Amino acid sequence: MDGSRGKPWQRPAAAPWLEPPPLLTLPADEVHVWRAGLDLDEPALERLLPTLSGDERARAARFYFRQDRGRFIAARGLLRAILARYLGTNPGELRFHYGRHGKPMLPGEDLRFNLSHSHGLAIYALARGREVGIDLELIRADFPWLTTAERFFSPWEIAMLRSLPPERQRAVFFACWTRREASAKARGVGMANLFSPSEEGHASLRAASEIPWAQYALAPGPGYAASLVVEGESARLRLFQWVEG
């Protein structure tokens, strides 16, 4: 529904989230997706905190609520821990650069990655030499999904949503929304540019439309919707569950 080229959106696969092998390799034709809970105990957070950069620790300190602070530390610390396993380095030695719309990257590395987290759950996507975007959302009963759809979706998309049985509309909205978010993050253009009437927005999408993008729905857990967008025609997905070591 977002008009990107590439293979059609894939239904959630029944593949389980597995514990990763001791030795991780990431071939060019694979994309690895990790799932991790963010409500860690204090000893785990204390181990992750020193691996964060100074600006990340400063951001963590600004959270008013302890739970939000812990989830931020966990999300960023686990990202570093996962990347370090592929790169064979110390998590604290990683130095991120950020694109115009905040997408993190590792200069000089062909390892591409993206992350998303919502209400105590995080997912991470990693690939070699191809861009990835991932988005995760809790399917909230109190979210004004119809108002949001009327603001951002096309008339055809809104009509499609309204044609569905009422009990399916909310879940389908979140599936479509995460796909849009993942697409914007993969392209590095920012969510607003997917709807921007400006010439800058149109130019970004014209350039991006020349690249094929594969799109996948993920099943991260009950009550959640998630989507993955990958540069290229297709990729073999491997799903891993983070296990605290």
Secondary structure, 3 states (H helix, E strand, C coil): CCCCCCCCCECCCCCCCECCCCCCCCCCCEEEEEEEECCCCHHHHHHHHHHCCHHHHHHHHCCCCHHHHHHHHHHHHHHHHHHHHHHCCCHHHCCCEECCCCCEECCCCCEEEEEEEECCEEEEEEEECCCEEEEEEECCCCCCHHHHHHHHCCHHHHHHHHHCCHHHHHHHHHHHHHHHHHHHHHHCCCHHHHCCCCHHHHHHHHHHHCCCEEEEEECCCCCEEEEEEEECCCCEEEEEECCCC
